[in-house]
Amino acid sequence: MTCRFTAGRVPASGLAELFDTERRWQRWLEVEAALAHCQATAGLIPAEAATAIVDACHLERLDLDRVRADVVRMSHPLMPLITELGRAVGDPHGGWVHWGATTQNITQTGDVLVLRDAHGLLLGTLARVLGSLADLAERGADLPMAGRTHGQHAVPITFGLKVASWIDEIDRHVERLWQSRPRLTMAILGGAAGTFASFGDHGPQLQAAVADRLGLTPMAVPSRAVTDHLAEFVCVLGLLAGSCGRIAREVYALMSTELGEAEEPVPLGTVGSSTMPQKRNPQLSQDVLSITAEIRSLVPLALEAMHNEHEADHSPTAMFATLARACVLTGDSLERLDVIVSGLRLNPRRMRENIDLSDGMIGAEALMLELGRLMGRQEAHHVVYQAAQAAASEGRSFRELLAADPRIVARLDAGTVAALLDPDRHTGASAAMARTAAATARRTAAGTRVRLARGAGYPAA
């Protein structure tokens, strides 16, 4: 994985460690142990053999140097581990190791255990991000700023409304992750072509028993060509990356010298340029933008990896590599996003200065609507439009143009016009939505933590 120069400024997500080769090997051994135990219960292998296999399914019992060397020699991901496990079990029980299973049964089911851990870590981090967003939404709930559409002033909003829109998306991504969990965490144990033939009449029951022992669900059709549930997880992470990127893009823009309305944390000692000492660059926001772009680029790869030929080919290997990359990158982006939003510095003075740049034109909608009650909406739009366009194209004062227009003066006094153009009075339900979103974020974060604490197989979040 790429090491970014900002890595020292953010906590480690813990995701990369989950995908270490040796951790994957241990997960595969856990599947072998569950298989042996359940086969013994079903009478498929001797109980003594199952006990010996379960006891040996720990990395510290194996010669890992020999496993690594045999991976190179055999050019196979699992066979060296099986061979070494058989040696560790020894006679007379070593011959029952991996009975009736095929490689993908073990590796995919074991990798699903890794993905389940990653799924839990990501949800735990999202709960933390939602808490930070809730604080930010409340902090900016009543803070007026220019709402912008197409890069231009639209109507006044509060900063809290902007954060509410971020919460709204992230909250749905949490829901999507929970909804995808049962489909992601499926055990596959159908044998070489998904027929259960190697397990005799015990196949479906054996798969169900192994799945239950590992805290997974059994695949209805254990075809090695079925990987849509894995691709779905990458797609959900791609959607999450879209929202994280949108937030980072917004902070990046608001941090520009011209706007200066918000700033991500820039700790003392942070250097923006080797030649321009004044630079306070949005380093973390730029990180999130680049990381999330890479995550989204993995979605097509996951969809391509669904294209297995016949009953199996090598595509699941590409799928897991894509999943691993997507999980690690998502963890990196979320850690940076949490640092950004939890430490975001808001600049109310610049927000007010930017609102005032248009000399009241940001209140044109409020004026038009009030005037419309007196002369009709279309005519009111025409009157205010003329004043606004003259102000923009001729460099004249919008307020003075309004004060000189007899069609307005005849209907609205100067105090009413000034009140209508006051941006603080036309933010609508911005503050209420910000506070509602903050409450939603806290509720989702708390519920997520509770579910993670109760969920079997998840690491502490």
C-alpha positions in Angstrom: 0.0 0.0 0.0 1.1 3.5 -0.7 2.5 5.4 2.3 1.3 9.0 2.3 3.4 11.7 3.8 0.4 12.8 6.0 0.2 9.3 7.6 1.8 10.6 10.8 -1.0 13.1 11.3 -3.9 10.6 11.4 -4.6 7.4 13.4 -3.9 4.1 11.7 -7.2 2.5 10.7 -6.1 -1.1 11.5 -7.4 -2.3 8.2 -4.1 -3.2 6.5 -3.1 -5.6 9.3 -6.3 -7.6 8.7 -5.2 -8.6 5.2 -1.7 -9.7 6.2 -0.8 -13.1 4.6 -0.3 -14.8 8.0 -3.6 -13.5 9.3 -5.3 -14.9 6.2 -3.6 -18.2 6.8 -4.9 -18.3 10.3 -8.4 -17.7 9.1 -8.1 -20.5 6.6 -6.9 -22.8 9.4 -10.0 -21.8 11.4 -12.1 -23.0 8.5 -10.2 -26.2 8.3 -10.7 -26.7 12.0 -14.5 -26.0 11.7 -14.7 -28.4 8.8 -12.9 -31.2 10.7 -15.1 -30.7 13.8 -18.3 -30.8 11.9 -17.2 -33.7 9.7 -16.5 -35.7 12.9 -19.9 -34.8 14.3 -21.5 -36.1 11.0 -19.4 -39.2 11.2 -17.4 -38.4 8.0 -14.0 -38.6 9.8 -12.9 -40.1 13.1 -13.5 -38.0 16.2 -9.8 -38.5 17.2 -8.7 -37.1 13.9 -10.9 -34.0 14.2 -9.5 -33.3 17.7 -5.9 -33.6 16.4 -6.7 -31.3 13.4 -8.4 -28.7 15.6 -5.5 -28.7 18.0 -3.0 -28.2 15.2 -4.9 -25.3 13.4 -2.7 -22.6 14.9 0.1 -20.8 13.0 2.5 -21.3 15.9 2.1 -25.1 15.4 3.4 -24.8 11.8 6.7 -24.3 10.2 5.9 -21.1 8.3 9.2 -20.8 6.6 8.5 -24.2 5.0 5.0 -23.0 4.0 6.4 -19.9 2.3 9.0 -21.9 0.5 6.4 -24.4 -0.7 4.1 -21.6 -1.9 7.0 -20.5 -4.3 7.7 -24.1 -5.3 4.1 -25.3 -5.7 2.7 -22.0 -7.0 -0.5 -22.7 -5.0 -2.1 -20.5 -2.3 -3.4 -23.3 0.0 -1.7 -26.6 -0.7 1.5 -25.8 1.2 -0.6 -24.9 4.3 -2.6 -28.1 4.0 0.6 -30.1 3.6 2.2 -28.5 6.6 -1.0 -28.9 8.7 -1.0 -32.6 7.8 2.6 -32.8 9.1 1.7 -31.0 12.3 -1.2 -33.3 12.9 1.0 -36.3 12.2 0.1 -40.0 11.9 -2.4 -41.5 12.0 -4.7 -38.5 11.7 -3.0 -36.2 9.2 -4.6 -37.9 6.2 -8.0 -36.6 7.3 -7.0 -32.9 6.8 -9.0 -31.0 4.2 -11.3 -34.0 3.6 -13.6 -33.5 0.6 -13.0 -29.7 0.4 -11.5 -27.7 -2.5 -9.1 -24.8 -2.2 -11.7 -22.1 -2.8 -14.0 -23.5 -0.1 -11.3 -22.8 2.4 -9.8 -19.6 1.1 -13.0 -17.8 0.3 -14.7 -18.8 3.5 -11.6 -17.8 5.5 -11.3 -14.5 3.6 -14.9 -13.8 4.4 -13.9 -14.0 8.0 -11.3 -11.3 7.3 -13.9 -9.2 5.5 -16.2 -9.5 8.4 -13.5 -8.0 10.6 -12.9 -5.3 8.1 -16.7 -4.6 7.9 -16.9 -4.2 11.7 -13.8 -1.9 11.8 -15.3 0.3 9.0 -18.6 0.6 10.8 -16.9 1.5 14.1 -15.0 4.2 12.3 -18.1 5.5 10.6 -19.8 5.7 14.0 -16.9 8.0 15.1 -17.2 10.1 12.0 -20.9 10.5 12.5 -20.3 11.7 16.0 -17.8 14.3 14.7 -20.3 15.4 12.0 -23.0 15.8 14.6 -20.8 18.1 16.6 -20.0 20.1 13.5 -23.7 20.3 12.4 -24.6 21.7 15.8 -21.7 24.1 15.8 -22.7 25.6 12.5 -26.5 25.2 12.8 -27.1 29.0 13.2 -24.1 30.2 11.2 -25.3 32.1 8.1 -23.3 31.7 4.9 -23.9 31.9 1.1 -25.6 29.0 -0.4 -24.1 28.4 -3.8 -25.4 26.7 -6.9 -23.3 26.4 -10.1 -20.6 28.2 -8.2 -22.7 31.3 -7.8 -24.5 32.8 -4.8 -28.0 31.3 -4.6 -29.8 32.0 -1.3 -28.5 32.2 2.3 -28.1 28.9 4.2 -26.4 28.0 7.5 -23.2 26.0 7.6 -25.1 23.4 9.6 -27.3 22.7 6.6 -24.3 21.8 4.5 -23.2 19.3 7.2 -26.7 17.9 7.4 -26.5 16.9 3.8 -23.2 15.1 4.6 -24.8 13.3 7.5 -27.8 12.3 5.4 -25.5 10.5 2.9 -23.2 8.9 5.5 -26.2 7.6 7.5 -27.5 5.8 4.4 -24.1 4.2 3.8 -24.1 2.8 7.3 -27.5 1.3 6.6 -26.2 -0.2 3.3 -23.3 -1.7 5.1 -25.6 -3.4 7.7 -27.9 -4.6 4.9 -25.1 -6.1 3.0 -23.6 -8.0 6.0 -25.6 -11.2 5.7 -24.8 -11.5 2.0 -21.1 -10.7 2.5 -20.6 -13.2 5.4 -21.5 -16.4 3.6 -19.6 -19.7 3.9 -19.0 -21.8 0.7 -18.4 -25.5 1.1 -19.8 -27.2 -1.9 -16.7 -29.1 -3.0 -14.9 -28.9 -6.4 -17.9 -27.8 -8.5 -20.5 -26.8 -5.9 -22.3 -30.2 -6.0 -21.5 -31.4 -2.5 -20.5 -34.7 -4.1 -17.4 -35.2 -2.0 -19.4 -35.1 1.2 -22.0 -37.7 0.2 -25.5 -37.1 1.6 -24.1 -34.8 4.3 -23.1 -31.8 2.0 -25.8 -29.2 2.7 -26.0 -30.0 6.4 -22.2 -30.0 6.7 -22.0 -26.5 5.0 -24.7 -25.2 7.4 -22.9 -26.6 10.4 -19.5 -25.1 9.4 -21.2 -21.8 8.7 -22.9 -21.8 12.1 -19.6 -22.7 13.9 -17.9 -19.7 12.2 -20.8 -17.3 12.7 -21.5 -17.2 9.0 -24.5 -18.1 6.8 -24.4 -20.9 4.2 -24.6 -20.2 0.5 -27.8 -21.4 -1.0 -26.0 -22.6 -4.1 -22.3 -23.0 -3.2 -21.0 -22.3 -6.7 -17.5 -21.1 -6.9 -18.6 -18.9 -9.8 -21.0 -16.9 -7.6 -19.3 -13.7 -6.3 -22.0 -11.0 -6.6 -22.1 -10.7 -2.8 -18.4 -9.8 -2.7 -18.7 -7.3 -5.6 -21.7 -5.7 -3.8 -19.4 -4.8 -0.8 -17.0 -3.0 -3.2 -19.9 -1.2 -4.7 -21.1 0.0 -1.3 -17.6 1.2 -0.5 -17.5 3.0 -3.8 -20.7 4.8 -2.8 -19.2 5.7 0.5 -16.1 7.0 -1.3 -18.3 9.2 -3.4 -19.7 10.9 -0.3 -16.4 11.2 1.5 -14.9 12.7 -1.7 -17.8 15.2 -1.9 -17.1 16.4 1.7 -13.4 16.7 1.0 -14.0 18.6 -2.2 -16.3 21.1 -0.3 -13.7 21.6 2.5 -11.0 22.0 -0.2 -13.1 24.8 -1.9 -14.1 26.5 1.3 -10.4 26.6 2.4 -9.3 28.5 -0.7 -7.8 32.0 -0.1 -10.7 33.6 -2.0 -13.4 32.0 0.2 -11.6 31.3 3.4 -14.8 30.2 5.2 -13.5 27.0 6.7 -10.1 25.3 7.2 -9.1 21.8 8.0 -6.7 21.4 10.9 -3.2 22.8 10.1 -1.1 22.0 13.1 1.8 24.4 14.0 4.8 23.2 12.1 2.9 21.9 9.1 4.7 23.1 6.0 2.8 23.7 2.8 5.6 24.5 0.5 9.4 24.5 0.5 9.5 27.8 -1.3 6.2 29.6 -0.2 6.2 29.9 3.6 2.6 31.3 3.6 1.0 28.1 2.3 -1.6 26.4 4.4 -2.6 23.6 2.1 -5.6 21.3 2.4 -3.4 18.3 2.7 -5.9 15.9 4.3 -8.7 16.9 2.0 -6.5 16.3 -1.0 -5.6 12.9 0.5 -9.3 12.0 0.8 -9.9 13.2 -2.8 -7.2 11.0 -4.2 -7.9 8.0 -2.0 -11.6 8.0 -2.8 -11.0 8.3 -6.5 -9.0 5.1 -6.3 -11.7 3.4 -4.3 -14.3 4.3 -7.0 -12.0 3.0 -9.7 -12.1 -0.4 -8.0 -15.8 -0.8 -8.5 -15.5 -1.7 -12.2 -12.7 -4.2 -11.3 -15.0 -5.9 -8.8 -17.8 -6.1 -11.4 -15.3 -7.6 -14.0 -14.2 -10.1 -11.4 -17.7 -11.5 -11.3 -17.1 -13.0 -14.8 -16.2 -16.5 -13.8 -16.1 -19.1 -16.5 -18.1 -22.3 -16.1 -18.0 -23.5 -12.5 -14.8 -21.7 -11.4 -11.7 -20.0 -12.6 -9.2 -17.6 -11.1 -11.5 -14.6 -10.9 -12.1 -14.8 -7.1 -8.4 -14.1 -6.5 -8.8 -10.8 -8.3 -12.0 -10.2 -6.4 -10.3 -10.5 -3.0 -7.4 -8.3 -4.1 -9.9 -5.7 -5.1 -11.8 -6.1 -1.8 -8.6 -5.8 0.3 -7.5 -2.7 -1.5 -11.0 -1.1 -1.2 -11.2 -1.8 2.5 -7.8 -0.5 3.4 -8.3 2.7 1.3 -11.7 3.2 2.9 -10.2 3.0 6.3 -7.5 5.5 5.3 -10.0 8.0 3.9 -12.4 7.7 6.9 -9.6 8.4 9.4 -8.6 11.5 7.5 -12.2 12.6 7.2 -12.7 12.3 10.9 -9.6 14.4 11.6 -10.9 17.0 9.1 -14.5 17.4 10.4 -13.7 17.0 14.1 -11.1 19.8 13.9 -12.6 22.0 11.1 -12.2 25.7 11.9 -15.1 27.9 10.8 -14.7 31.6 9.9 -18.0 33.4 10.5 -16.4 36.8 9.5 -15.4 35.6 6.1 -18.8 33.9 5.6 -20.4 37.3 6.3 -18.0 39.2 4.1 -18.7 36.8 1.2 -22.5 37.1 1.7 -22.1 40.8 1.4 -20.2 40.7 -1.8 -23.4 40.8 -3.8 -24.7 43.9 -2.1 -27.9 42.2 -1.0 -28.5 40.2 -4.2 -28.4 37.0 -2.3 -31.8 38.1 -0.9 -33.3 38.6 -4.3 -35.6 35.5 -3.9 -37.0 36.8 -0.6 -37.7 40.2 -2.2 -39.2 38.7 -5.3 -41.6 36.5 -3.3 -42.8 39.4 -1.2 -43.2 41.7 -4.2 -45.0 38.9 -6.0 -47.7 38.9 -3.5 -48.4 42.5 -4.5 -47.9 42.4 -8.2 -47.8 38.8 -9.3 -44.8 36.5 -9.3 -43.8 36.9 -13.0 -43.9 40.6 -12.9 -42.0 40.6 -9.6 -39.3 38.3 -11.1 -39.0 40.7 -14.0 -38.6 43.8 -11.8 -36.0 42.2 -9.5 -34.2 40.6 -12.5 -33.7 44.0 -14.1 -32.2 45.4 -11.0 -29.9 42.5 -10.5 -28.7 42.3 -14.1 -28.0 46.1 -14.1 -26.0 45.8 -10.9 -24.0 42.9 -12.2 -23.3 44.3 -15.7 -23.0 48.0 -15.0 -21.2 47.8 -11.6 -24.1 49.7 -9.9 -25.4 49.2 -6.4 -28.2 46.7 -6.2 -29.7 48.3 -3.2 -29.7 51.8 -4.8 -31.3 50.4 -8.0 -34.1 48.9 -5.8 -34.6 52.2 -4.0 -34.9 54.1 -7.3 -37.4 51.7 -8.9 -40.9 53.3 -8.6 -42.6 49.8 -9.0 -40.9 48.7 -5.8 -41.1 52.0 -3.8 -44.8 52.1 -4.4 -45.4 48.8 -2.8 -42.6 48.3 -0.2 -41.0 50.8 2.2 -37.2 51.0 2.6 -37.3 49.2 6.0 -39.2 46.2 4.5 -36.8 46.0 1.6 -33.8 46.0 4.0 -35.4 43.3 6.1 -36.1 41.1 3.1 -32.5 41.4 2.0 -31.2 40.5 5.4 -29.6 37.0 4.9 -30.2 36.0 8.5 -33.9 36.1 7.9 -34.0 33.8 4.8 -32.2 30.7 5.8 -35.4 28.7 6.1 -35.3 25.5 8.0 -31.5 25.3 7.8 -30.9 25.4 11.5 -33.7 22.9 12.3 -32.5 20.4 9.7 -28.9 20.7 11.0 -30.0 19.9 14.5 -32.2 17.0 13.3 -29.4 15.6 11.3 -27.1 15.9 14.3 -29.6 13.9 16.4 -29.9 11.3 13.6 -26.1 11.0 13.4 -25.8 10.4 17.2 -28.6 7.9 17.1 -27.0 5.9 14.2 -23.6 6.1 15.8 -24.9 4.8 19.1 -26.9 2.0 17.5 -23.9 1.0 15.4 -21.7 0.7 18.5 -24.4 -1.4 20.2 -24.8 -3.7 17.3 -21.0 -4.1 16.9 -20.7 -4.9 20.6 -23.3 -7.6 20.3 -22.1 -9.0 16.9 -20.2 -12.2 17.0 -16.8 -12.1 15.2 -16.4 -8.4 15.2 -13.3 -6.8 16.6 -13.7 -4.0 19.2 -14.6 -0.8 17.5 
